[in-house]
Amino acid sequence: MGCITKHYLNESTILGVWKIEEDIRTLRALVELDEDDRKRYRVFKSNSRKLEFLSVRALLAELLGKEARIVYNKNNKPFLKDGSRFISISHSHKLTAIICSSDEKVGIDLEYMSANIGAIAFKFLNRKEKVTKNPDNRKYHLYIHWCAKESLYKICDKEGISFRNNIRIFPFEVQESGEIKGEVRTRKINESFDLFYSRYDNYAIVWTKKNYGSNKVPGEGQPLTASRPR
């Protein structure tokens, strides 16, 4: 199927989702890998990992053009090689998502809602967060909380953030899609965020973005190093 959505959130920020329905040969023909990409690609043993890797590159080319390249810092955070935009990537099961912006920090997470997430909810929810008891919506509501916290973890880009102790999602009534509020509180961070969520089939998707004003886009004046590929 390829790119199922390409949505401009504003003049500088774009979000795309790719549904993997191609086989490896078909998807490989859609992307132009440079030498670094080919070296990373040859490391993968499983077909699912190869498909994930190729779908990220195919979606990036759809959003920004075939010349766009991804590199990683020592913490495995993705960056564009030319430093032109902030970027965040997520993939689960058959979907890959990318959000990128020239002047806003971004974070995105998507999850295929297969696991019994209620059994591990105590690991990431805190007492101030409220989840519906309606069995029809409870799993989705829990996954929104998880994806939202993943998105905030990515946008803050700081080690040592506890999902349960440092990130709070304010109570909200779950719908098919909507806007929610979150905050991150640590010794070094005291920030509030707007987040947006949506359901696609059996997936939960949450993203956030924030303009920090004077922040430089990664890559301007700082070297980037390759690390674990996504």
Beta strands, then each sheet from edge to edge (+ up, - down):
strand 1: 2-8
strand 2: 13-19
strand 3: 70-72
strand 4: 78-80
strand 5: 86-92
strand 6: 95-101
strand 7: 105-112
strand 8: 167-169
strand 9: 177-185
strand 10: 190-200
strand 11: 203-210
sheet 1: 1+ 2- 6+ 5-
sheet 2: 3+ 4-
sheet 3: 7+ 11- 10+ 9- 8+
end
